[in-house]
């Protein structure tokens, strides 16, 4: 499309907008094929739609949408709520490309109460509203099975799939099945339970599914008292058992105050990339949470949290058939719903409900992330590398990370180790050990500089890939001495970070920058755990190398003192007896079998003289 053609298109669309009324309604954008690509809602149509054609539109995705618009239509309604509901129905019908996408949990089960002559109550994943009334979906199947178990214990609805008719019952077509004989069904199909009694039981089951357990419990208690006053003790006992079952169920599901009778609660959190939002819906009836479900919404036009909630609330309330007059939300809403009010709690039980919803959102987000990373382990590594890159503002993704540590005792047998992590996993084939050559005495800074100098000088000479990040085990001092070599002497541009410990020798902060700044990290985060893993690994590697060197040095010195015992004999002895202690304790015959009688005598004489000398002292 040429500039002239585009200018004509914009002018034509602006003329359409000029004729739009300033009333509530829904608007639709069409592309060149006259396909609806976006459906929106507005309290004032003309004002809202004209905003898309302002020069100062700063959202890139919105600019892309506007570039695709070829025609505009709109529908005027009476109220804000009608505009919301109309937008919702049009999105469902046309599934426009640029509208928020609900990634629905259609695999979650619901509970169905059928429309049959003798209704059944069961779980299902197939939703067909012509077949019955559906309650759910239930994201937590444990709570769904708890409700089903309660209903089956209380009312014993039939579980058979037989088509039962009034005429069939009157003609005696049906016979009691096993479920009747084991007291799981009262056999209404044979007339052993009256239709009125069965329908009353199903009506009460519906009340439980709606969350009206407190009212039902009160009603059953009153009936129980009435039967007892009439001296109908068997019926009173049966009602008592039902009352106890409902009370126990209520006690398990009770989380809020009895004063909260009927409210909807909506919470929202975003993923790190701000591309997906997680919206949790909680319905509280008579002090009990009877529904909790989290939905995942995919942003298409960088919608704000308020815009997402405005889209989600009517849709979710319609899905769960909620008519609660109070809707708890985390922030003020510009729109209003007729018959309901938005409320932002600051404290108390309602604030607790909002926090509960947010906790459910975070758990759902965490579960989805773990599920995705289980299918693709590299996704987790990439996520952690990106998180570290963002924290430190690095130019490159920190794929290769190297860390150094020294180990010595009073400067003796001084060594150092370098470990390498690639893609947030240890690359052990790239680990390197260093004997300190130029430093005398316990000087950790000088030892660190020697090792860093040797490593990166060689890597430059060989043309090897340099690391994307160096982590020093220590605070400002270690960082500065490493920087002197890497940047000052070698002229290399490698980012350097430091892991510092507190007085209790626990890692408590990450340092980065010049001058170094403390980078905020949660100690229970995955990134923090990876960094401490790197720190622990370099400690382990350096200390193990130092122990091996010290042990080897001790072995060699003990056997090298024996006249006539050379390196070959020494190695043969160690291979046979494994340690100096076992060589010392071996008999002459055992030693002679390994190295011959002459050398065996020399060994036993040497250790006996040494033992006598120690005893004298």
Secondary structure, DSSP 8 states (H G I E B T S, - for coil): --HHHHHHHHHHHHHHHHTS-SSSEEEEEE-TT--EEEEEEESSHHHHHHGGG-TT---HHHHHHHHH--EEEEEE-SSHHHHHHHHHHHHHHH--TTS-EEE--TTS-EEEEE-STT--EEEES---TTTEEEEE--SSHHHHHHHHHHHHHHH----------HHHHHTT-----HHHHTTS---GGGTSS-HHHHHHHHHHHHHHHHT-HHHHHHHHHHHHHHHHHTT-HHHHHHHHHHHHHHHHHHHHHB-S-TT--EEEEEEEEE-TTSSEEEEEEEEEETTEEEEEEEEEEE-SS---HHHHHHHHHHHHHHHTT---SEEE-SS--SS-BTTBEEE---SHHHHHHHHHHHHHHHHHHHHHHHHHHHH-HHHHHHHHHHHHHHHHT-SS---EEEEEEEEEETTEEEEEEEEEEETTEE-GGG-EEEE--S--SS-HHHHHHHHHHHHHHHHHHHT----SEEEEESSHHHHHHHHIIIIIIS-----EEEEEE-TTS-EEEEEETTTTEEE---TTSHHHHHHHHHHHHHHHHHHHHHHHHHHHHHHHHHHHTSTT--HHHHHHHHHHHSSHHHHHH--HHHHHHHH-HHHHHHHHHHHHHHHHHHHH-
